[in-house]
Each structure stands twice: as structure tokens, then as C-alpha cells.
Amino acid sequence: MGKIILTSNVTLDGVVQDPDGAEGFERGGWFHQFVGAGDLQDWTARETQEALDAEVLLLGGRTNEWFADRMTERNLAEGRVSPEWANRVRSMPKYVVSSTLEDPRWGNVTVLGGEVVKEVSELKRKVDGEILIYASYQLARTLIEHNLLDELRMVVFPVVLGSGLRFFDEISDKKPLHLVNTRKMGDGLVFYAYEFVQG
């Protein structure tokens, strides 16, 4: 049985929207505005180890597009992404939840185009190990709502935006969590890991 883990960057007030500024959100771009060199080094090391530990990636359609855009040879050559992390992500099996995706644009992708809860439940039964979700907020909310998410990992950035999309904006009921890890990263970031309390 697989363990589904959602990992994300988040502001201190819980905003997950547009960390790199590519979506055009007026308060977007906060990732690079509020990360120092030491922070980024720790962040990259954690992100790389997380990918190495996972068996598969599970992505929503828009997140798949975002990653496909960034996993180009040009970005690798120009040092825009960590080579070890990028090579791992490109080589591992990826499952993309989408009813419209026809061309995944990168390799080793299986499209899950049916009923989300059923397909992800089957994937969870099939995989032995960690199933890692990057961002994919709409997918994450669905999985949280149906008690399919096992762990939430967040890197908290030292900024308050005051508005923007948050993971838990549309959750219909309380979701208890258990803190399993916390640590400082660099000079300004904090990592938290929580397990969802099931049952």
C-alpha cells in the first residue's frame, strides 16, 4: 500500500498560489523574493532527497504542464533546476489526473482520466512506497476531502500575503493532523511534516 504525500511551499499565512510568479497573481513570485542563498541550498537538498525517496509522482493537469515546461535540456544546461533532482523527476513514473490531457509532453507518464477518487485509490493500492504530489491544489483538496492523503509536508516562507489561494479554503470538515517533523532550513525557512489522523 502506497503512502500519498503532498509537498508544497507555503507563505506564513497559508497561501500556496503562484510562488514563482508565472500565473500573474498580483502577489505572486514570493518564492524567490523571500529565499536566501543558504535557504535555497537547504531547500534544494531536501527537495532532491524527497524525490529520491519517492516511488512515483502524482500530479494534476496544470502542475504537469508547469513541470514539463521546466524540465527542458535548456533549463538544465542553464542551471535553473538542480540536475540530480530533475533527472530523478524525469525518470520516475508519473501519474497525471486529467480528463483533457492528450500530450503529457514528457516521458514516463500515465494519464488518469477517470473518476479521481477511484483511480487514486487504485494507484495507492498498487504502489509500494511513497506517492509524491507537488502542488496540484485542486487534486490535493479532493484527496484530503476523501481521506486519501497520508502526509502533508510544507516549507514555510517568511512572508504574509494577506490574500491568495490556500490548501484548506474549501475543506468541508475538521481534519486532525499529527506533527511528525519540524526543522529550520537555512536562515529563514521552516519545514513541517504532518500525518493526517485517519478514522
Residue pairs with C-beta under 8 A, 6 or more apart in sequence:
1 124
1 125
1 128
2 55
2 56
2 123
2 124
2 125
2 126
2 127
2 128
2 129
2 130
2 131
3 129
3 130
3 131
3 150
3 151
4 58
4 120
4 124
4 131
4 133
4 143
4 148
4 149
4 150
4 151
5 54
5 130
5 131
5 132
5 133
5 149
5 150
5 151
5 152
5 153
6 133
6 136
6 140
6 143
6 149
6 151
6 152
6 153
6 167
7 50
7 132
7 133
7 134
7 153
7 154
8 16
8 134
8 135
8 153
8 154
8 155
8 167
9 16
9 19
9 31
9 154
9 155
9 157
10 16
10 154
10 155
10 156
10 157
10 167
11 30
11 156
11 157
11 159
11 160
11 161
11 164
12 156
12 157
12 158
12 159
12 160
13 160
13 161
13 162
14 166
14 167
14 168
15 27
15 30
15 161
15 163
15 164
15 165
15 166
16 135
16 137
16 164
16 165
16 166
16 167
17 23
17 25
17 27
17 28
17 164
17 165
18 24
18 25
18 27
18 28
18 29
18 30
18 164
19 28
19 29
19 30
19 31
19 157
20 28
20 29
20 31
20 32
21 28
21 29
21 32
22 28
22 66
25 164
27 161
27 162
27 163
27 164
28 164
30 157
30 159
30 161
31 157
33 159
34 157
34 158
34 159
34 188
35 43
35 157
35 186
35 188
35 189
36 186
36 187
36 188
38 186
38 187
39 185
39 186
39 187
39 188
39 189
40 186
41 186
42 185
42 186
42 189
43 155
43 185
43 186
43 189
44 82
44 85
46 155
46 185
46 191
47 82
47 85
48 82
48 84
48 85
48 88
50 132
50 153
51 85
51 88
51 89
51 92
51 132
52 88
53 130
54 92
54 129
54 130
54 131
54 132
55 92
55 93
55 127
55 128
55 129
55 130
55 131
56 92
56 93
56 94
56 95
56 123
56 127
56 129
56 131
56 132
57 89
57 92
57 93
57 94
57 95
57 131
57 132
57 133
57 134
58 94
58 95
58 97
58 120
58 123
58 131
58 132
58 133
58 136
58 139
59 67
59 94
59 95
59 96
59 97
59 133
59 134
59 136
59 139
60 96
60 97
60 98
60 135
60 136
60 137
60 138
60 139
61 96
61 97
61 98
61 100
61 101
62 136
63 134
63 135
63 136
63 139
64 94
64 96
64 98
64 101
64 104
64 105
64 109
65 105
66 135
67 89
67 106
67 134
68 104
68 105
68 106
70 80
70 81
71 81
71 86
71 89
71 90
71 106
75 81
75 86
76 83
76 86
90 106
90 107
90 108
91 108
92 108
93 108
93 110
94 104
94 106
94 108
94 109
94 110
95 109
95 110
95 111
95 112
95 123
96 104
96 109
96 110
96 111
96 112
97 112
97 116
97 119
97 120
97 136
97 139
98 111
98 112
98 113
99 113
101 111
101 113
104 111
112 119
112 120
112 123
116 139
116 142
117 142
117 146
117 148
120 143
120 148
121 148
123 131
124 131
124 148
133 139
133 140
133 143
137 165
137 167
140 149
140 167
141 167
141 168
141 170
141 171
143 149
144 167
144 168
144 171
144 175
144 196
145 171
145 172
147 196
147 198
149 196
150 195
150 196
150 198
151 180
151 193
151 194
151 195
151 196
152 167
152 177
152 193
152 194
152 196
153 191
153 192
153 193
153 194
154 191
154 192
154 193
155 185
155 189
155 190
155 191
156 189
156 190
156 191
156 192
157 188
157 189
158 188
158 189
168 175
175 196
176 196
176 197
177 194
177 195
177 196
177 197
178 194
178 195
178 196
178 197
179 192
179 193
179 194
180 193
180 194
180 195
181 191
181 192
181 193
182 190
182 191
182 192
182 193
183 190
183 191
184 190
184 191
185 191
